Amino acid sequence: MATDQALCGFPKKLQPDPLSVKYPTANLIHRLTIAVIIFAGAIFFFSCIRATYLNIAGNASNSYANGSSPGEWYWASNGIHRIGITMHLVTIIPAGIIVGLQFVPIIRHKFLLAHRINGYTIITLVIVSNIGALLIVRRAFGGTIATQAATGILVIISTASIAMAYYNIKRLQIDQHRAWMLRAMFYLGTIITLRLIMIISALILSRMSYYDTTMTCGELLSILETDEKLTSFYPLCGEAGSTPDTRAIVQAKFGDQPEQIGASLRLSFGMAMWLALFLHAVGVEIYLNLTPREGNRLRQVSYERQLERGFSHPGSAGLTADRLGDSEPWQPQKREEVGEK
């Protein structure tokens, strides 16, 4: 192996670190594909819009207390749910704003320390956010079994993906680190697609007058604000023996009455979350299978780095299919072949 050559045929003196290679601009643009731009950009803009929710209990119209789905603040305003929503919002919104930076090639190649610090920050924020999500899921959008199960799955697969990405980068398995970080980002982006599906579904349900759900009288009072409105629309809540936990039937209708809007969103949330999660899980695997050259290039970089550090099984020191499964053993490419690509 020639000592004066490095990855892609660049002189070693121009490339102190394989990850800091100066790639042609065309290649950088090519690797920053439309799919990643769409997902990272969507997460960034969604997080920026939702930044007003950091004013959790404020009086502003765009605070979480006033801007969330009708009935949500009733549960989130106190107790463990207040702790959970605070943990969730103050961590996931900043994480969404900065996560796209991890996939900007010039930052990865020219500012590796910034890439690492940003990555550790995102890992910490997402883990804390997931804990907060688990604290509020029992009451979020009605806390249905479908919603709780979908939230639990999202927490598990996003946390597991981040853990896999972290382990692989510690083993300098950069190709697998990229794959698992992309999976984590796509999974977390579910919340955006979920909103679109939920609103469309709520509008469809509103045109079918036979869908309804239940809300407690306490929730309804927090939405309608006065006892007169409450007992006028929901007489059950004014009957003798009724309590704030008494449940009244609310029609799902995306119209003028806020509690009916909340009911339509509740009915749609669990289904929308499962559908969005499925779309994103399939979508990221399609993307990874459509970009094998980038994976192969990064595996060659992994080989160089692992060989330099003296790892056993260079090129496969992390969690790879040829070590864990029945894939054919991976073989490093010759430098000439890498340079031609």
HUZI-V241618 format. One record per pair of residues at least 24 apart in sequence whose C-alpha atoms are under 10 Angstrom apart, sorted by sequence separation. I is the first residue (numbers start at 0). J is the second residue. D is the distance in Angstrom with one decimal. If there is no record, write none. Layout:
BEGIN
I_J_D / I_J_D
END
This chain:
BEGIN
94_118_9.7 / 97_121_7.6 / 98_122_9.8 / 129_153_8.8 / 130_154_8.3 / 159_183_8.4 / 160_184_9.1 / 219_243_8.9 / 56_81_9.6 / 63_88_9.3 / 96_121_9.8 / 129_154_5.8 / 157_182_7.7 / 158_183_7.7 / 216_241_8.2 / 217_242_7.8 / 218_243_7.7 / 55_81_9.3 / 94_120_7.8 / 95_121_8.5 / 128_154_9.2 / 129_155_8.8 / 156_182_8.8 / 157_183_5.0 / 160_186_9.1 / 216_242_7.0 / 217_243_4.2 / 218_244_8.6 / 93_120_9.6 / 94_121_5.4 / 156_183_7.6 / 157_184_8.0 / 215_242_8.6 / 216_243_4.8 / 217_244_6.3 / 218_245_9.9 / 219_246_9.4 / 93_121_8.5 / 94_122_8.5 / 126_154_8.7 / 129_157_8.7 / 157_185_8.9 / 158_186_10.0 / 215_243_6.2 / 216_244_6.1 / 217_245_7.9 / 218_246_9.3 / 219_247_8.7 / 302_330_9.5 / 303_331_9.2 / 55_84_8.5 / 56_85_9.8 / 94_123_9.0 / 95_124_9.5 / 125_154_9.4 / 129_158_8.0 / 157_186_6.2 / 158_187_10.0 / 214_243_9.9 / 215_244_5.1 / 216_245_5.6 / 217_246_8.9 / 302_331_7.1 / 55_85_7.3 / 90_120_9.9 / 91_121_8.8 / 94_124_6.1 / 95_125_9.1 / 153_183_9.6 / 156_186_7.6 / 157_187_6.8 / 214_244_8.6 / 215_245_5.3 / 216_246_6.0 / 219_249_9.4 / 301_331_9.9 / 302_332_9.6 / 54_85_9.7 / 90_121_8.8 / 93_124_7.8 / 94_125_6.7 / 126_157_8.9 / 156_187_9.5 / 214_245_8.2 / 215_246_4.3 / 216_247_6.7 / 298_329_9.5 / 299_330_9.3 / 300_331_9.8 / 53_85_8.1 / 91_123_10.0 / 92_124_9.0 / 93_125_9.5 / 125_157_8.5 / 126_158_6.8 / 154_186_9.2 / 213_245_9.6 / 214_246_5.3 / 215_247_6.2 / 216_248_10.0 / 299_331_6.4 / 52_85_9.6 / 55_88_8.3 / 90_123_8.5 / 91_124_6.3 / 92_125_9.5 / 125_158_7.9 / 153_186_7.0 / 154_187_8.9 / 213_246_5.9 / 214_247_5.6 / 215_248_8.9 / 223_256_8.8 / 298_331_8.4 / 299_332_7.1 / 53_87_10.0 / 54_88_9.6 / 55_89_9.2 / 90_124_4.9 / 91_125_6.0 / 94_128_9.2 / 153_187_7.6 / 212_246_9.6 / 213_247_5.4 / 214_248_6.6 / 215_249_9.8 / 222_256_9.5 / 223_257_7.9 / 298_332_9.8 / 299_333_9.6 / 53_88_6.4 / 54_89_9.5 / 89_124_8.6 / 90_125_6.7 / 91_126_9.1 / 126_161_9.0 / 212_247_8.4 / 213_248_4.5 / 214_249_6.7 / 222_257_7.0 / 223_258_7.7 / 299_334_9.5 / 52_88_7.1 / 53_89_6.1 / 88_124_10.0 / 90_126_8.8 / 91_127_8.3 / 92_128_9.1 / 122_158_8.7 / 125_161_9.0 / 153_189_8.6 / 212_248_5.7 / 213_249_5.5 / 222_258_6.5 / 295_331_9.6 / 296_332_9.5 / 52_89_8.7 / 53_90_9.6 / 87_124_8.8 / 90_127_6.8 / 91_128_5.5 / 153_190_9.8 / 211_248_6.7 / 212_249_5.4 / 213_250_8.4 / 221_258_9.7 / 295_332_9.4 / 50_88_8.6 / 86_124_9.2 / 87_125_8.6 / 89_127_9.4 / 90_128_5.5 / 91_129_8.4 / 211_249_5.6 / 212_250_6.5 / 213_251_9.7 / 219_257_9.4 / 220_258_9.7 / 299_337_8.2 / 49_88_8.9 / 50_89_8.9 / 53_92_8.2 / 87_126_9.5 / 88_127_9.9 / 89_128_7.9 / 90_129_9.2 / 122_161_6.9 / 210_249_9.0 / 211_250_4.2 / 212_251_6.9 / 219_258_6.7 / 222_261_9.5 / 52_92_8.8 / 53_93_9.8 / 87_127_7.0 / 88_128_7.1 / 91_131_9.7 / 121_161_9.5 / 122_162_8.7 / 210_250_6.3 / 211_251_4.8 / 218_258_8.7 / 50_91_9.9 / 51_92_9.7 / 86_127_6.6 / 87_128_4.2 / 90_131_9.1 / 91_132_9.9 / 209_250_7.8 / 210_251_5.6 / 211_252_8.4 / 296_337_7.7 / 46_88_9.9 / 50_92_6.4 / 86_128_5.9 / 87_129_6.8 / 89_131_9.8 / 122_164_9.9 / 208_250_7.7 / 209_251_8.2 / 210_252_8.3 / 295_337_9.6 / 49_92_7.0 / 50_93_8.1 / 85_128_9.0 / 86_129_8.7 / 87_130_7.5 / 88_131_8.3 / 118_161_9.9 / 122_165_8.7 / 208_251_7.6 / 209_252_9.7 / 48_92_9.4 / 49_93_10.0 / 83_127_9.6 / 84_128_8.8 / 86_130_7.7 / 87_131_4.6 / 88_132_9.1 / 207_251_8.9 / 208_252_7.6 / 214_258_8.6 / 296_340_8.8 / 46_91_8.2 / 47_92_7.5 / 83_128_8.5 / 86_131_5.0 / 87_132_5.9 / 205_250_8.8 / 206_251_9.4 / 207_252_8.6 / 46_92_5.2 / 47_93_8.6 / 49_95_10.0 / 50_96_9.3 / 83_129_9.4 / 84_130_9.8 / 85_131_7.4 / 86_132_8.1 / 87_133_9.2 / 119_165_9.0 / 204_250_9.9 / 205_251_6.1 / 206_252_7.6 / 45_92_8.7 / 46_93_7.3 / 83_130_7.5 / 84_131_6.0 / 85_132_9.7 / 87_134_9.1 / 118_165_9.2 / 204_251_6.9 / 205_252_4.2 / 206_253_8.7 / 212_259_9.2 / 214_261_9.5 / 46_94_8.4 / 47_95_8.3 / 83_131_4.1 / 84_132_7.1 / 86_134_9.2 / 87_135_8.9 / 204_252_6.9 / 205_253_5.5 / 211_259_8.6 / 214_262_8.0 / 292_340_8.9 / 43_92_8.9 / 46_95_5.5 / 47_96_6.6 / 82_131_7.4 / 83_132_6.4 / 84_133_9.6 / 86_135_10.0 / 202_251_9.4 / 203_252_9.1 / 204_253_8.1 / 205_254_7.8 / 212_261_9.8 / 213_262_7.7 / 42_92_9.3 / 43_93_9.2 / 45_95_8.0 / 46_96_5.8 / 81_131_9.4 / 83_133_7.5 / 84_134_7.8 / 85_135_9.9 / 201_251_7.8 / 202_252_7.6 / 203_253_8.9 / 212_262_6.2 / 43_94_9.0 / 44_95_8.6 / 45_96_8.5 / 46_97_9.5 / 80_131_8.4 / 83_134_5.0 / 84_135_6.4 / 201_252_7.4 / 202_253_6.0 / 211_262_7.0 / 212_263_8.3 / 42_94_9.4 / 43_95_5.6 / 44_96_7.6 / 79_131_9.4 / 80_132_9.3 / 82_134_7.9 / 83_135_5.5 / 84_136_9.6 / 201_253_6.5 / 202_254_9.0 / 210_262_9.2 / 211_263_7.7 / 213_265_9.9 / 42_95_5.7 / 43_96_4.7 / 80_133_9.5 / 81_134_9.0 / 82_135_8.6 / 83_136_9.0 / 210_263_8.2 / 212_265_8.2 / 41_95_9.3 / 42_96_7.1 / 43_97_7.3 / 80_134_6.1 / 81_135_8.1 / 205_259_9.2 / 211_265_9.8 / 212_266_7.2 / 40_95_9.6 / 41_96_9.9 / 42_97_9.3 / 43_98_7.8 / 79_134_6.7 / 80_135_5.1 / 84_139_9.7 / 198_253_9.0 / 205_260_8.9 / 211_266_8.0 / 39_95_8.4 / 40_96_9.1 / 42_98_8.2 / 43_99_7.0 / 79_135_7.6 / 80_136_8.7 / 210_266_8.5 / 39_96_8.9 / 42_99_7.9 / 43_100_9.8 / 80_137_8.9 / 39_97_9.3 / 40_98_9.7 / 41_99_9.5 / 80_138_8.1 / 125_183_9.9 / 202_260_9.4 / 205_263_7.2 / 39_98_7.3 / 40_99_7.1 / 80_139_9.2 / 201_260_8.0 / 204_263_6.9 / 39_99_4.8 / 75_135_7.5 / 201_261_9.4 / 203_263_9.3 / 204_264_9.5 / 38_99_8.5 / 39_100_8.5 / 74_135_8.6 / 201_262_8.8 / 202_263_7.9 / 39_101_9.5 / 118_180_9.6 / 125_187_9.1 / 201_263_5.0 / 202_264_9.1 / 204_266_8.7 / 36_99_8.4 / 39_102_8.2 / 74_137_9.7 / 75_138_8.2 / 200_263_8.2 / 201_264_5.7 / 204_267_8.5 / 35_99_8.7 / 39_103_9.9 / 74_138_6.7 / 75_139_8.5 / 200_264_8.1 / 201_265_8.6 / 203_267_9.9 / 73_138_9.6 / 74_139_8.2 / 198_263_8.7 / 199_264_9.7 / 201_266_7.7 / 202_267_9.7 / 36_102_8.9 / 197_263_8.8 / 198_264_7.0 / 200_266_8.8 / 201_267_6.0 / 35_102_7.9 / 36_103_9.4 / 71_138_7.8 / 72_139_9.6 / 74_141_9.8 / 197_264_6.4 / 200_267_5.9 / 201_268_8.9 / 35_103_9.7 / 70_138_9.8 / 71_139_6.7 / 197_265_8.7 / 199_267_8.9 / 200_268_8.8 / 70_139_9.4 / 71_140_6.7 / 197_266_8.7 / 198_267_7.8 / 70_140_8.2 / 71_141_8.3 / 194_264_9.5 / 197_267_5.2 / 198_268_8.9 / 200_270_9.1 / 31_102_7.5 / 68_139_9.7 / 69_140_9.2 / 70_141_8.8 / 141_212_9.2 / 196_267_8.1 / 197_268_5.6 / 200_271_7.9 / 30_102_9.6 / 31_103_7.2 / 68_140_7.9 / 141_213_8.8 / 196_268_8.5 / 197_269_8.6 / 199_271_9.5 / 30_103_9.5 / 31_104_7.3 / 141_214_8.1 / 194_267_9.7 / 197_270_8.0 / 198_271_9.0 / 30_104_8.1 / 193_267_9.5 / 194_268_8.2 / 196_270_8.7 / 197_271_5.3 / 28_103_9.7 / 102_177_8.9 / 193_268_7.6 / 196_271_5.4 / 197_272_8.0 / 27_103_8.8 / 28_104_8.6 / 101_177_9.7 / 193_269_9.1 / 195_271_8.4 / 196_272_8.2 / 27_104_6.3 / 193_270_8.9 / 194_271_7.6 / 197_274_9.9 / 26_104_9.7 / 27_105_7.8 / 102_180_9.3 / 193_271_5.2 / 194_272_8.4 / 196_274_8.2 / 197_275_9.6 / 101_180_9.0 / 102_181_8.7 / 192_271_8.2 / 193_272_5.2 / 196_275_7.6 / 24_104_9.9 / 101_181_9.7 / 192_272_8.3 / 193_273_8.3 / 195_275_9.2 / 24_105_9.6 / 190_271_9.4 / 191_272_9.7 / 193_274_7.7 / 194_275_9.0 / 22_104_9.2 / 98_180_9.9 / 189_271_9.6 / 190_272_7.4 / 192_274_8.9 / 193_275_5.3 / 21_104_9.9 / 22_105_9.0 / 189_272_7.3 / 192_275_5.7 / 193_276_8.0 / 21_105_8.6 / 189_273_9.2 / 191_275_8.5 / 192_276_8.6 / 19_104_9.9 / 20_105_9.8 / 99_184_8.8 / 189_274_9.1 / 190_275_7.7 / 19_105_8.9 / 22_108_8.7 / 98_184_7.8 / 189_275_5.5 / 190_276_8.5 / 192_278_8.8 / 19_106_9.4 / 20_107_9.8 / 21_108_7.1 / 188_275_9.0 / 189_276_5.6 / 192_279_8.6 / 19_107_7.5 / 20_108_6.3 / 21_109_7.9 / 188_276_8.8 / 189_277_8.9 / 18_107_7.3 / 19_108_4.2 / 20_109_8.0 / 95_184_9.1 / 186_275_9.0 / 187_276_8.9 / 189_278_8.3 / 18_108_5.5 / 19_109_5.5 / 186_276_6.7 / 189_279_6.3 / 17_108_8.7 / 18_109_8.3 / 19_110_8.1 / 185_276_9.0 / 186_277_9.2 / 188_279_7.7 / 189_280_8.9 / 16_108_9.1 / 18_110_9.8 / 19_111_7.5 / 95_187_8.7 / 186_278_9.4 / 187_279_8.9 / 18_111_7.8 / 95_188_8.8 / 185_278_9.6 / 186_279_6.1 / 185_279_5.8 / 186_280_6.6 / 16_111_9.9 / 184_279_9.6 / 185_280_7.2 / 91_187_9.4 / 185_281_9.7 / 186_282_9.7 / 182_279_8.7 / 183_280_9.6 / 185_282_8.1 / 186_283_8.5 / 182_280_7.6 / 185_283_6.3 / 182_281_10.0 / 184_283_9.1 / 185_284_9.8 / 182_282_9.4 / 183_283_9.4 / 182_283_6.1 / 181_283_7.2 / 182_284_8.0 / 181_284_9.5 / 179_283_9.9 / 182_286_9.9 / 178_283_8.9 / 181_286_9.4 / 182_287_9.1 / 178_284_9.1 / 181_287_8.6 / 178_286_9.8 / 179_287_10.0 / 178_287_7.0 / 177_287_9.6 / 177_293_9.6 / 178_294_8.1 / 174_291_10.0 / 177_294_8.1 / 146_265_9.2 / 149_268_9.9 / 150_269_8.8 / 153_272_9.2 / 174_293_8.0 / 175_294_7.9 / 141_261_9.3 / 146_266_9.8 / 149_269_7.0 / 153_273_9.3 / 174_294_5.2 / 177_297_8.5 / 140_261_8.1 / 141_262_8.6 / 146_267_9.7 / 148_269_8.6 / 149_270_8.8 / 152_273_9.4 / 173_294_8.7 / 174_295_7.3 / 176_297_9.5 / 140_262_8.5 / 143_265_8.5 / 146_268_6.9 / 147_269_8.0 / 149_271_9.6 / 150_272_8.0 / 174_296_7.9 / 175_297_8.6 / 140_263_9.9 / 141_264_9.4 / 142_265_8.6 / 143_266_8.8 / 145_268_8.6 / 146_269_4.3 / 149_272_6.4 / 150_273_8.9 / 153_276_7.6 / 173_296_9.7 / 174_297_4.8 / 175_298_8.1 / 140_264_7.3 / 141_265_5.9 / 145_269_5.0 / 146_270_7.8 / 148_272_9.8 / 149_273_5.9 / 152_276_9.1 / 156_280_9.8 / 173_297_5.9 / 174_298_5.1 / 140_265_4.8 / 141_266_8.3 / 143_268_9.1 / 144_269_8.1 / 145_270_7.1 / 146_271_9.2 / 148_273_9.0 / 149_274_9.7 / 172_297_8.3 / 173_298_6.5 / 174_299_8.6 / 139_265_8.6 / 140_266_8.2 / 142_268_9.7 / 143_269_7.3 / 145_271_9.9 / 146_272_7.4 / 150_276_9.8 / 172_298_7.0 / 173_299_9.1 / 174_300_8.3 / 175_301_9.5 / 140_267_9.1 / 141_268_9.0 / 142_269_8.9 / 145_272_8.7 / 146_273_8.4 / 149_276_8.1 / 171_298_9.5 / 172_299_9.6 / 173_300_7.4 / 174_301_7.1 / 140_268_6.8 / 141_269_9.5 / 145_273_8.1 / 172_300_8.6 / 173_301_5.6 / 139_268_9.4 / 140_269_8.4 / 171_300_8.9 / 172_301_5.3 / 173_302_9.2 / 171_301_5.8 / 172_302_8.0 / 170_301_8.9 / 171_302_8.4 / 173_304_9.3 / 171_303_9.5 / 172_304_8.8 / 168_301_9.3 / 171_304_6.7 / 172_305_8.0 / 170_304_9.6 / 171_305_6.3 / 170_305_7.7 / 171_308_9.3 / 170_308_10.0 / 171_310_9.3 / 170_310_8.4 / 174_314_9.6 / 175_315_9.8 / 172_313_9.1 / 173_314_9.5 / 176_317_9.1 / 42_184_8.9 / 171_313_9.4 / 172_314_7.2 / 175_317_7.7 / 176_318_9.5 / 38_181_10.0 / 42_185_9.5 / 45_188_9.6 / 74_217_9.6 / 170_313_9.9 / 171_314_8.8 / 172_315_7.1 / 174_317_9.5 / 175_318_7.3 / 70_214_8.4 / 73_217_7.7 / 74_218_8.1 / 170_314_10.0 / 171_315_9.3 / 172_316_6.5 / 173_317_8.7 / 175_319_7.4 / 39_184_7.9 / 42_187_8.6 / 43_188_10.0 / 45_190_9.5 / 46_191_9.6 / 70_215_9.4 / 73_218_5.9 / 170_315_9.1 / 171_316_7.5 / 172_317_5.1 / 174_319_9.4 / 35_181_8.6 / 38_184_8.1 / 39_185_8.8 / 42_188_6.2 / 45_191_7.3 / 72_218_8.8 / 73_219_9.1 / 170_316_6.0 / 171_317_7.1 / 172_318_7.7 / 38_185_7.2 / 41_188_8.1 / 42_189_9.5 / 70_217_9.1 / 71_218_8.3 / 73_220_9.3 / 169_316_9.8 / 170_317_5.3 / 172_319_8.4 / 42_190_9.0 / 70_218_5.5 / 73_221_6.4 / 167_315_10.0 / 169_317_8.3 / 170_318_8.7 / 35_184_9.5 / 39_188_8.4 / 42_191_7.3 / 69_218_8.6 / 70_219_7.2 / 72_221_8.4 / 73_222_8.4 / 167_316_8.3 / 168_317_8.0 / 35_185_9.1 / 38_188_7.0 / 41_191_7.7 / 69_219_8.9 / 70_220_9.2 / 71_221_9.7 / 72_222_9.2 / 167_317_5.2 / 38_189_9.9 / 41_192_9.7 / 70_221_7.0 / 71_222_9.5 / 166_317_7.5 / 167_318_6.5 / 69_221_8.8 / 70_222_6.2 / 166_318_8.3 / 167_319_9.2 / 38_191_9.5 / 69_222_6.3 / 70_223_9.8 / 164_317_9.9 / 69_223_9.6 / 163_317_9.5 / 164_318_9.7 / 18_173_9.5 / 163_318_8.1 / 69_256_9.8 / 70_257_8.9 / 69_257_6.1 / 70_258_7.2 / 68_257_8.7 / 69_258_5.9 / 68_258_9.0 / 69_259_8.6 / 70_260_9.9 / 71_261_8.5 / 69_260_7.2 / 70_261_6.7 / 68_260_8.0 / 69_261_4.8 / 70_262_8.9 / 68_261_5.7 / 69_262_8.3 / 67_261_9.5 / 68_262_9.2 / 71_265_10.0 / 69_264_9.1 / 70_265_9.8 / 68_264_7.6 / 69_265_9.7 / 68_265_8.8 / 34_282_9.4 / 35_283_9.7 / 34_283_9.2 / 35_286_9.0 / 34_286_7.7 / 32_286_9.5 / 32_290_9.4 / 30_290_8.5 / 30_292_9.6 / 30_293_7.4 / 18_297_9.0 / 17_297_9.7 / 17_299_9.7 / 18_300_7.4 / 17_300_6.3 / 18_301_9.3 / 16_300_9.8 / 17_301_8.8 / 17_303_7.5 / 18_304_9.0 / 16_303_9.8 / 17_304_7.2 / 16_304_8.5 / 7_296_9.3 / 6_296_9.3 / 7_299_9.8 / 6_299_8.0 / 7_300_9.6 / 6_300_7.0 / 5_300_9.6 / 6_303_7.8 / 5_303_8.5 / 8_334_6.7 / 6_333_9.9 / 7_334_6.8 / 8_335_7.3 / 6_334_6.9 / 7_335_7.9 / 8_336_9.6 / 5_334_8.0 / 6_335_9.5 / 7_336_8.6 / 8_337_7.7 / 9_338_8.5 / 4_334_8.2 / 7_337_5.5 / 8_338_5.2 / 6_337_7.2 / 7_338_4.2 / 8_339_8.8 / 6_338_7.4 / 7_339_7.7 / 0_333_9.0 / 1_334_9.0 / 5_338_9.6 / 7_340_7.8 / 0_334_8.6
END
